[in-house]
Amino acid sequence: MDLEVQGRVKQLAEEYGKDELVVLLGAPNVDAARVQFETMTRGDPTYAGPLGGVELGLEAYHIFEPAVKEVIDPARYSDLIETLELGLEADSIVEAIQQARAGKN
């Protein structure tokens, strides 16, 4: 997750409060998804960005998760995301994020 995005998320969390934000992740593989999730919840694990050492504890989901898919218009999901989901390791990404959310990673 680039430094500009980290800074913007930090700014939004300070402006609106952590309980008012939900982060939607879109990483294309398991490792990147885990790093993005950790950055949004426990802080940047590389300590390189504005969220290094900053634990925001934000609620975070991946775009491929069923809970997210339920709130997106199925036609829009099909047009914009479904092809990506089919071409990537979607099930593994979803499992990794759900395990991280449950504290199993």
SULKAPE-V56773 format. One line per field, one symbol per residue. ss: DSSP state (h for helix, s for strand, l for the rest). Layout:
ss: ???
This chain:
ss: llhhhhhhhhhhhhhhlhhhlssssllllhhhhhhhhhhhhlllllllllllllllllsssslllhhhhllllhhhhhhhlhhhhhhllhhhhhhhhhhhhllll
